[in-house]
Amino acid sequence: MHRLILMRHAQAQPSAPAGGDEARPLASIGRSEAALMGRALAERGLKPDLALISSAVRTRETWEQMHDSFGDVEIRYEPALYNAPSDVIRRLVENCEEEAGCLLVLAHNPGVHVLAVEYLTESAASPAVLDRMAGGFPPGAAALFTVDVAGRCTYEGFLTPRSLGAQ
């Protein structure tokens, strides 16, 4: 793997008609934000070979809005990603190191945010980058990393729907 995209699902409804938290769908703004993020990633040459997606409705719907921007991508719905802590997400990433040139992990906070900060700390990212990430990981955000041959992640960028002009 040479690239990693850690992404939080887009804006979801505050509740689900039935089924609890895992069944919460995207809000209408979330659908447009997800499509915007898909286009932005593709325009930057960030096309995943493999996407690991939480089994929650809102993450699956985020992917549905994004996937047309990427073409053919292997998809794995991972129940273990639902509200997973950073160590579980990290383990799933490490297990895919040999399978994809570019891996997208589409999951939930706080796990995605915590793992992004861990990678930044491990790679001795600048204080400015750490400060930016300390500001939170909003819905639809994606942290972008370059991965070296030893599996170390180095910060490449941070995109949010708002930074791309979403309202």
C-alpha positions, 0 to 999 in steps of 0.5 A: 500500500502506498496511500491511505485515505481515512474517512468519516461518513458524511452527515447523517440523520440524528436518528433512524426510523427503526433499527437504532444507531447503526440504521441511521441514514445520511441526511440530504446534505450528507448525500451531496457532501459524499458525492463532492468528496468522491469527486475531490478525491478522484480529481487528486488521483486518489482512487482506492483499489480497496474500500473497507466500509463499516456495515452501518447504513450511513457509511454504506450510503456515503460509499454509494454517493462516492463510488461513481467517481472511482470506477472499479473498486473492491469493496468489503463491508466490515462489521468490525468498523462500526464504531471501532476504536483506533486499534481495530481500524489500525489492525484492519489497515495493516491486514490490507497492506499487501492488497491495495495500492490505495486503501480507503477506510470509511468508518466513524468517529472517534476511531477514525480521528484518533487513528489519524492523530496517532499516525500524525504523531508517529510521523512527527507531523508539524505542530500546524498539522497537529493543530489542524487535526485537533480541531476535529474530524467533521462528517465527510472529512478525509485524512490522506496519508502516503505510506512508505515501504515499512508501513509508516504513514506520512500526512499528505492532506486533510479534506472536508466538505466545507473546505471544498465549498459545501454549505 
